Amino acid sequence: MTILSSNPATEVELARFDPHTAADVDAALDAAVAAQRRWRFRAITERVALLRAVARVLREGRSRYAQLITSEMGKPITEAEAEIEKCAATCEHYAEHAPEYLADRPVRTETGEAAVLHDPLGVVLAVMPWNYPFWQFFRFAAPALAAGNGAILKHANNVPQCALAIEEVLQQAGILEGLCRTLLVEVPAVAELIADDRIAAVTLTGSTEAGAIVAGQAGSALKKQVLELGGSDPFLVLADADIPTAATTAAKARFINVGQSCVNAKRFLVEEAVADEFVTAFADAVAALKVGDPADRRTAIGPMARANLRGALHNQVQRSVEAGATLLTGGEPLQGSGFFYPPTILDHVAPGMAAFDEETFGPLAAITRVTDAEEAVTLANRTEFGLGAAVWSSDLDRARRIAREIDAGAVFINGMVASEARLPFGGIKKSGYGRELGADGIREFVNVKTLRTGTEKP
């Protein structure tokens, strides 16, 4: 079977690749293990020097890498450029802070001296999605490499050129030969990789369904996992919120990356007292989003990444309208080439409707009107997911109390949910487990080892 790269804006084939053979995979795993055995004992200063070099290579090639993202998965070019910059900044963050995050922690005991050490686990399998093809990898790889691990990348098969470009970036930065390899393989090969003794741990960003499968496979092999899965993030707008700012931010929070992000705001829970005002302002902000060629710097909404994703989203829109939701704008696939779907707003969405109960991975916003903050919190938690959430209110103390009541890995007050290198990122419930980024993220793929020196009391 051939792995194809196609442009979702034109449906034109860009390239095709033969999958790596079993012999290729075997050789890559052997090389990664051998390289990691050397890398783990390199000084932390040498490891973080690699990250600084990676940041430099990313910035030098930003235009080319961004264009590759845009052509292969449809991200608007300005967002693609921002993705490359975010990868570079994250590498620099860990270059600066990894020595602190990984430092031995001395502990004095009653019987002697002890310390807590952070040893790398080995070669980590990274199963990555297409929606942020560079960022998803580097937010894992920057801390993992700094900690002394190696990596095998199994990327989504609709972004093979991005996957190979990532390997190119690392090679240009001077990575130890074999330490991090890209494998172009079909999905069934993932189970074999997980079961292989040369793989020490697994990280996956993807759907809840894929996460459950990988968790089962890794669990059977007793291997550590970090899973960042689906989301149905609530965006709570309380009656005392700054409505114009909330509405403008809501448009970005929902429609960035054409709505194809696990931490896009998806369910807008708005107090009835300000619902009409918010809906009007939100609809105006959405109407200003230009739909079109993602290579055009004026474009805010490009195509969805694949035809089946657009079909699934349209089905959710239709089922929600049939169940009683009000279609305010959009709601029909655009005609012509490419997998375009216009920014779509559904009002009067209620539990039991597809747009409320399911993860909507595309340019669809669901507005639910609530009587008060208590109902907003109840409905925010009425989901199987628990990734991110936003609370909008001018009363910050009240907003912080509400934030503690929401089931999520992150809650942002008067802002949109986003990941950044300094803060841990991840979810609960069916949004996965484990954390990426921050000090917590770099310690996910280490052996927290106790080292004790001393004698027992007589």
HUNORHU-V422279 format. One record per residue. N is the residue number from 1. PHI is phi in whole degrees, 0 to 359 (* if undefined). OMEGA is omega in degrees with one decimal (999 if undefined). D_LAST is the distance of its C-alpha to the last C-alpha in whole Angstrom. Layout:
# HUNORHU-V422279
N & PHI & OMEGA & D_LAST
N & PHI & OMEGA & D_LAST
This chain:
# HUNORHU-V422279
1 & * & -178.5 & 68
2 & 265 & 175.4 & 69
3 & 267 & -172.8 & 67
4 & 255 & 170.2 & 69
5 & 244 & -178.8 & 69
6 & 228 & 178.1 & 72
7 & 271 & -177.1 & 73
8 & 289 & 177.6 & 73
9 & 277 & -176.7 & 75
10 & 237 & -175.2 & 78
11 & 66 & 179.2 & 77
12 & 270 & 177.6 & 78
13 & 291 & -179.6 & 75
14 & 260 & -177.5 & 74
15 & 194 & 174.5 & 72
16 & 219 & -174.9 & 71
17 & 224 & 170.8 & 68
18 & 279 & 178.5 & 67
19 & 300 & 174.1 & 64
20 & 296 & -179.6 & 61
21 & 279 & 177.0 & 61
22 & 301 & 178.2 & 58
23 & 293 & 177.5 & 58
24 & 298 & -179.1 & 58
25 & 298 & -179.0 & 55
26 & 300 & -179.7 & 53
27 & 294 & 179.8 & 54
28 & 295 & 179.2 & 53
29 & 293 & 177.3 & 49
30 & 300 & -178.4 & 49
31 & 293 & -179.6 & 50
32 & 294 & 179.1 & 47
33 & 296 & -179.6 & 44
34 & 297 & -179.6 & 45
35 & 292 & -178.8 & 46
36 & 294 & 178.0 & 43
37 & 297 & 176.6 & 40
38 & 277 & -175.6 & 42
39 & 297 & -175.4 & 42
40 & 298 & -178.4 & 38
41 & 260 & 174.8 & 37
42 & 288 & 179.2 & 40
43 & 300 & 179.9 & 39
44 & 301 & 178.4 & 40
45 & 297 & 178.6 & 42
46 & 287 & -179.9 & 44
47 & 295 & -178.3 & 44
48 & 287 & 174.3 & 45
49 & 298 & 176.0 & 48
50 & 300 & -178.6 & 49
51 & 296 & 177.3 & 49
52 & 295 & 178.0 & 51
53 & 293 & 177.5 & 54
54 & 298 & 178.6 & 54
55 & 302 & -179.7 & 55
56 & 295 & -179.7 & 58
57 & 296 & 178.6 & 59
58 & 300 & -178.1 & 59
59 & 291 & 179.0 & 61
60 & 296 & -179.1 & 63
61 & 256 & -172.7 & 64
62 & 305 & -177.1 & 64
63 & 298 & -178.1 & 68
64 & 293 & -178.4 & 68
65 & 293 & 178.7 & 65
66 & 295 & 178.0 & 66
67 & 297 & 178.0 & 69
68 & 294 & 176.6 & 68
69 & 301 & -177.6 & 66
70 & 298 & -176.9 & 69
71 & 287 & -172.6 & 71
72 & 266 & 178.5 & 68
73 & 231 & 168.7 & 67
74 & 91 & -179.8 & 70
75 & 294 & 174.6 & 67
76 & 307 & -168.8 & 70
77 & 301 & -180.0 & 70
78 & 294 & 177.3 & 68
79 & 288 & 177.9 & 65
80 & 295 & 176.9 & 65
81 & 297 & 177.9 & 65
82 & 296 & 177.7 & 62
83 & 296 & 179.3 & 60
84 & 295 & 178.6 & 60
85 & 297 & 179.5 & 59
86 & 295 & 176.2 & 56
87 & 299 & -179.4 & 55
88 & 298 & -179.1 & 55
89 & 296 & 179.2 & 54
90 & 291 & 175.3 & 51
91 & 300 & 179.6 & 50
92 & 293 & 177.7 & 50
93 & 300 & -178.9 & 48
94 & 286 & 174.2 & 45
95 & 298 & -179.8 & 46
96 & 278 & -168.6 & 45
97 & 253 & -179.1 & 42
98 & 304 & 178.6 & 40
99 & 302 & 177.5 & 38
100 & 289 & -177.5 & 37
101 & 296 & -174.0 & 37
102 & 259 & -175.7 & 35
103 & 299 & 173.9 & 33
104 & 301 & -179.9 & 29
105 & 250 & -178.2 & 27
106 & 289 & 179.0 & 24
107 & 224 & 176.0 & 21
108 & 268 & 178.8 & 18
109 & 250 & 180.0 & 15
110 & 291 & -173.4 & 12
111 & 246 & 179.7 & 10
112 & 159 & -179.5 & 13
113 & 263 & 177.0 & 17
114 & 215 & 176.5 & 19
115 & 210 & 174.3 & 23
116 & 255 & -177.6 & 25
117 & 251 & 179.1 & 28
118 & 233 & 179.8 & 31
119 & 263 & 177.7 & 32
120 & 294 & 179.4 & 36
121 & 277 & -177.7 & 36
122 & 143 & 179.6 & 39
123 & 264 & -177.3 & 43
124 & 256 & 174.4 & 44
125 & 275 & 178.9 & 47
126 & 250 & 177.9 & 49
127 & 258 & -166.8 & 52
128 & 243 & -178.5 & 54
129 & 266 & -174.0 & 57
130 & 269 & -165.6 & 61
131 & 287 & 170.7 & 61
132 & 229 & -164.7 & 59
133 & 296 & 175.6 & 59
134 & 269 & -174.2 & 57
135 & 299 & -177.1 & 55
136 & 302 & 179.9 & 54
137 & 286 & -172.8 & 52
138 & 288 & 176.4 & 51
139 & 291 & 171.2 & 50
140 & 277 & -168.4 & 47
141 & 288 & -178.1 & 48
142 & 302 & 177.1 & 47
143 & 291 & -177.6 & 43
144 & 295 & 178.4 & 43
145 & 291 & 178.1 & 44
146 & 299 & -179.5 & 42
147 & 281 & 177.0 & 39
148 & 102 & 179.6 & 40
149 & 272 & 168.2 & 41
150 & 253 & -177.3 & 44
151 & 212 & 169.0 & 47
152 & 242 & -178.6 & 50
153 & 260 & 167.9 & 53
154 & 249 & -175.2 & 55
155 & 269 & 174.1 & 57
156 & 299 & -171.9 & 60
157 & 282 & 173.6 & 63
158 & 267 & 176.0 & 65
159 & 231 & -177.2 & 64
160 & 295 & 179.5 & 63
161 & 292 & 175.1 & 65
162 & 296 & -179.6 & 62
163 & 299 & 179.8 & 59
164 & 289 & 178.4 & 61
165 & 293 & 176.9 & 61
166 & 298 & 176.9 & 58
167 & 298 & 177.9 & 57
168 & 298 & 178.1 & 59
169 & 303 & -178.3 & 58
170 & 296 & 178.9 & 55
171 & 294 & 179.2 & 56
172 & 295 & 178.8 & 58
173 & 283 & 177.4 & 55
174 & 93 & 180.0 & 54
175 & 297 & 176.6 & 51
176 & 303 & -175.5 & 49
177 & 306 & 176.9 & 52
178 & 89 & -172.9 & 51
179 & 293 & -179.8 & 48
180 & 222 & -176.7 & 50
181 & 234 & 171.7 & 53
182 & 264 & 175.4 & 56
183 & 245 & 174.0 & 57
184 & 269 & -178.0 & 60
185 & 223 & 177.8 & 59
186 & 281 & -175.6 & 61
187 & 305 & -179.5 & 58
188 & 302 & -179.7 & 58
189 & 290 & -178.4 & 56
190 & 298 & 180.0 & 53
191 & 300 & 178.9 & 52
192 & 294 & 177.9 & 52
193 & 296 & -179.4 & 50
194 & 299 & -177.7 & 47
195 & 286 & -175.9 & 47
196 & 292 & -178.2 & 46
197 & 296 & 179.9 & 43
198 & 281 & 174.5 & 44
199 & 265 & -175.5 & 44
200 & 267 & -174.9 & 40
201 & 198 & -174.5 & 41
202 & 223 & 168.4 & 45
203 & 234 & -179.6 & 46
204 & 223 & 166.2 & 50
205 & 243 & -176.8 & 52
206 & 176 & -177.0 & 55
207 & 285 & 176.5 & 56
208 & 298 & 179.7 & 54
209 & 296 & 178.3 & 56
210 & 295 & 179.1 & 54
211 & 298 & 179.9 & 51
212 & 296 & 179.4 & 51
213 & 294 & -179.0 & 52
214 & 296 & 178.9 & 49
215 & 299 & 178.3 & 46
216 & 294 & -180.0 & 47
217 & 293 & 179.6 & 47
218 & 290 & 177.7 & 44
219 & 296 & 178.5 & 42
220 & 297 & 179.0 & 43
221 & 268 & -178.9 & 42
222 & 55 & -179.7 & 39
223 & 242 & 179.9 & 40
224 & 301 & 177.5 & 39
225 & 225 & 164.3 & 42
226 & 236 & -175.9 & 44
227 & 237 & 173.9 & 47
228 & 245 & -166.3 & 49
229 & 245 & -172.5 & 52
230 & 288 & 178.9 & 55
231 & 205 & 172.8 & 56
232 & 223 & -168.4 & 58
233 & 299 & 174.2 & 58
234 & 276 & 178.7 & 59
235 & 232 & -173.0 & 61
236 & 272 & 177.5 & 61
237 & 244 & -178.4 & 64
238 & 272 & -171.9 & 64
239 & 297 & -178.8 & 67
240 & 263 & -179.7 & 66
241 & 285 & 170.5 & 65
242 & 282 & -170.2 & 67
243 & 297 & -180.0 & 70
244 & 302 & -179.8 & 71
245 & 291 & 179.1 & 68
246 & 299 & -177.7 & 66
247 & 292 & 178.7 & 69
248 & 296 & 178.8 & 69
249 & 294 & -179.5 & 66
250 & 300 & 179.5 & 66
251 & 297 & 177.4 & 68
252 & 290 & -177.1 & 66
253 & 298 & -179.2 & 63
254 & 273 & -166.5 & 65
255 & 253 & 173.8 & 67
256 & 298 & -176.4 & 65
257 & 59 & -179.5 & 65
258 & 57 & 178.0 & 68
259 & 73 & -174.7 & 65
260 & 258 & 178.5 & 63
261 & 214 & 178.9 & 60
262 & 295 & -178.7 & 57
263 & 254 & 166.2 & 57
264 & 299 & 167.6 & 60
265 & 297 & -175.4 & 61
266 & 237 & -179.3 & 63
267 & 245 & -178.1 & 63
268 & 259 & -176.6 & 65
269 & 260 & -168.1 & 64
270 & 240 & 177.7 & 67
271 & 298 & -174.6 & 68
272 & 305 & -176.3 & 71
273 & 300 & -178.2 & 72
274 & 239 & -173.5 & 72
275 & 298 & -178.8 & 72
276 & 297 & 179.2 & 76
277 & 298 & -179.8 & 75
278 & 295 & -177.5 & 72
279 & 300 & 179.1 & 74
280 & 298 & -179.5 & 77
281 & 294 & 179.4 & 75
282 & 295 & -179.7 & 73
283 & 298 & 177.7 & 76
284 & 296 & 179.7 & 77
285 & 295 & -179.8 & 74
286 & 290 & -180.0 & 74
287 & 298 & -179.4 & 78
288 & 280 & -179.2 & 77
289 & 283 & -178.0 & 75
290 & 279 & 176.4 & 77
291 & 260 & 178.1 & 77
292 & 165 & -176.6 & 78
293 & 301 & -178.2 & 77
294 & 293 & 176.9 & 73
295 & 280 & 177.1 & 74
296 & 279 & -175.1 & 77
297 & 293 & 177.9 & 75
298 & 274 & -175.2 & 76
299 & 284 & 174.7 & 75
300 & 253 & -178.3 & 72
301 & 236 & 175.4 & 72
302 & 265 & 179.6 & 73
303 & 281 & 166.0 & 73
304 & 287 & -168.7 & 70
305 & 288 & -177.1 & 68
306 & 214 & -179.9 & 70
307 & 296 & -177.6 & 73
308 & 293 & 177.0 & 70
309 & 291 & 177.2 & 68
310 & 295 & 178.9 & 72
311 & 298 & 179.8 & 73
312 & 294 & 179.4 & 70
313 & 294 & -179.6 & 70
314 & 298 & 177.0 & 74
315 & 298 & 178.3 & 73
316 & 294 & 177.0 & 70
317 & 298 & -178.2 & 73
318 & 299 & -179.6 & 76
319 & 294 & 179.3 & 74
320 & 290 & 178.4 & 73
321 & 294 & 177.6 & 76
322 & 298 & -179.4 & 77
323 & 274 & 174.6 & 75
324 & 122 & 177.6 & 76
325 & 289 & 179.4 & 75
326 & 260 & 178.5 & 77
327 & 277 & -179.1 & 78
328 & 265 & -178.6 & 78
329 & 203 & 179.2 & 78
330 & 76 & 173.2 & 78
331 & 97 & 178.2 & 77
332 & 220 & 176.2 & 79
333 & 303 & 178.9 & 78
334 & 284 & -179.5 & 80
335 & 283 & 177.6 & 83
336 & 103 & -178.2 & 83
337 & 289 & 176.7 & 81
338 & 93 & -175.3 & 77
339 & 261 & -175.7 & 75
340 & 275 & 173.9 & 76
341 & 222 & -174.2 & 75
342 & 287 & 173.5 & 76
343 & 303 & -171.9 & 74
344 & 239 & 178.8 & 74
345 & 239 & 172.6 & 73
346 & 247 & 176.8 & 73
347 & 255 & 178.4 & 73
348 & 57 & 175.3 & 73
349 & 278 & -176.6 & 70
350 & 228 & 173.9 & 68
351 & 307 & -175.6 & 65
352 & 101 & 176.6 & 67
353 & 268 & -178.1 & 69
354 & 302 & -176.7 & 67
355 & 292 & 176.8 & 67
356 & 263 & -171.5 & 65
357 & 278 & -172.8 & 63
358 & 252 & 171.6 & 62
359 & 288 & 177.9 & 61
360 & 254 & -172.0 & 64
361 & 255 & -178.2 & 64
362 & 168 & -172.6 & 67
363 & 282 & 179.2 & 69
364 & 227 & 177.1 & 69
365 & 251 & -179.8 & 69
366 & 247 & -179.3 & 68
367 & 255 & 177.9 & 69
368 & 239 & -179.9 & 68
369 & 270 & -177.2 & 69
370 & 236 & -177.6 & 67
371 & 283 & -177.1 & 68
372 & 200 & -177.5 & 65
373 & 296 & -179.7 & 61
374 & 298 & 178.1 & 60
375 & 293 & 178.8 & 62
376 & 300 & 179.2 & 61
377 & 294 & 179.5 & 57
378 & 302 & -179.1 & 58
379 & 285 & 176.1 & 60
380 & 302 & -178.0 & 58
381 & 274 & -179.0 & 55
382 & 275 & -178.5 & 57
383 & 201 & 176.8 & 57
384 & 280 & -177.2 & 54
385 & 261 & 178.6 & 53
386 & 198 & -177.6 & 51
387 & 265 & -179.3 & 51
388 & 229 & 177.5 & 53
389 & 199 & 176.1 & 55
390 & 229 & 177.6 & 57
391 & 235 & -179.8 & 58
392 & 245 & -179.7 & 61
393 & 196 & 175.8 & 61
394 & 278 & 177.6 & 62
395 & 265 & -172.8 & 60
396 & 293 & 178.3 & 57
397 & 298 & 178.0 & 54
398 & 296 & -179.7 & 56
399 & 298 & 178.8 & 56
400 & 294 & 177.2 & 52
401 & 296 & 178.6 & 52
402 & 295 & -179.8 & 54
403 & 302 & -179.9 & 52
404 & 291 & -179.0 & 49
405 & 272 & -174.8 & 50
406 & 268 & 179.1 & 52
407 & 280 & -178.2 & 50
408 & 197 & 175.3 & 50
409 & 283 & 178.8 & 47
410 & 207 & 174.2 & 49
411 & 231 & 178.9 & 52
412 & 253 & 178.4 & 54
413 & 257 & 180.0 & 56
414 & 54 & 177.3 & 59
415 & 194 & 178.7 & 59
416 & 262 & -179.6 & 59
417 & 293 & 177.2 & 56
418 & 204 & 177.5 & 55
419 & 268 & 173.5 & 52
420 & 210 & -168.8 & 51
421 & 298 & -173.8 & 48
422 & 280 & -172.8 & 46
423 & 242 & 177.0 & 46
424 & 295 & -175.8 & 44
425 & 226 & 177.7 & 47
426 & 165 & -174.2 & 47
427 & 228 & 174.9 & 48
428 & 230 & -177.1 & 47
429 & 54 & -176.4 & 48
430 & 276 & 171.9 & 51
431 & 271 & 173.0 & 51
432 & 109 & -179.5 & 47
433 & 206 & -171.9 & 44
434 & 88 & -178.3 & 42
435 & 227 & 170.4 & 43
436 & 247 & 174.8 & 45
437 & 70 & -176.5 & 45
438 & 63 & 176.8 & 43
439 & 293 & 180.0 & 39
440 & 296 & -177.5 & 39
441 & 294 & -177.7 & 41
442 & 288 & -178.6 & 40
443 & 267 & 178.9 & 36
444 & 292 & -176.2 & 38
445 & 250 & 173.2 & 38
446 & 228 & 169.9 & 35
447 & 270 & 177.6 & 31
448 & 282 & -170.2 & 29
449 & 255 & 173.7 & 26
450 & 270 & 175.8 & 22
451 & 240 & -174.0 & 21
452 & 236 & 177.5 & 17
453 & 234 & -179.5 & 16
454 & 150 & -179.6 & 12
455 & 238 & 177.7 & 9
456 & 291 & 173.5 & 6
457 & 294 & 178.3 & 4
458 & 294 & 999 & 0
